[in-house]
């Protein structure tokens, strides 16, 4: 019976890992559809290379920092409980790999390839697992302090802050250090838009991400006996709320519409296990509108050239999700309780600070040491000239 239970748990979390792994195809096609045609192949190579570097960094360093666990032992020991600990690592590694996948969209079309891979290694080995360990493993006593001070620990069931806000705020740091794409903004305050190259690819990426997100959220239970249909329905309600809000706020713009479900799903991650479905619908709807509004401000008023809008989508909608958990997770608004708005604010601010400062340090050091940005020739041609198409001497 025990073997059957451990095998079921291993299979359960393995299926979750596979679904989140598939989301990386969504990240890839979302970026491919948004960037200009000359940069599409570069985007595809970058996502799969970032994922591979993330796996190595998290296996050797990051997972040990977050959970105090390493895999330097005999294979027979690793296989205990049907290898549950191994597939748990696989599952959580796909979350960690989402950090550079998120950043990738913000810095697209002008970042050098190999310096970005180096940044990926440092982010997944050091910055991300530091906050992951604080939020999800009680490291450094921070959760204990938050609970003692505000009456409840910081709650982030599936990563509105741990994954999305952290990725979005690191992305903002990288975008600010890189500067805008060549020709994006004129000398007299004007701007030159770069419309998406392929709405079908963008839509495909959004659909892949949306479907995979149910593995991201539901399988965050990590064991089959902890699975909750509430998480699934809350994810659905937030998703459709995000779509409809973005449809209205974005005036039917297809780019906004297909980012709407992602905004809603980012925001509901934190409280998907404690909210009422109506609270999840409101959370997703606010996130969809928030994305459209802040993306427009970011590009048109603040002149921040965040290509895919990763700071508005992941950074700001993630922050909203952390706060919304404290609001709609309360019993007064139909939630299950056990959360505190002040605890959510404290954990959210800490996550943002670690992410933004960490991003500035990592990308700032790389910029000073080897440079982050393509040359004008490379940016004009559409890729880092050190990477070539198969069977061709042309740059990606």
Beta strands, then each sheet from edge to edge (+ up, - down):
end
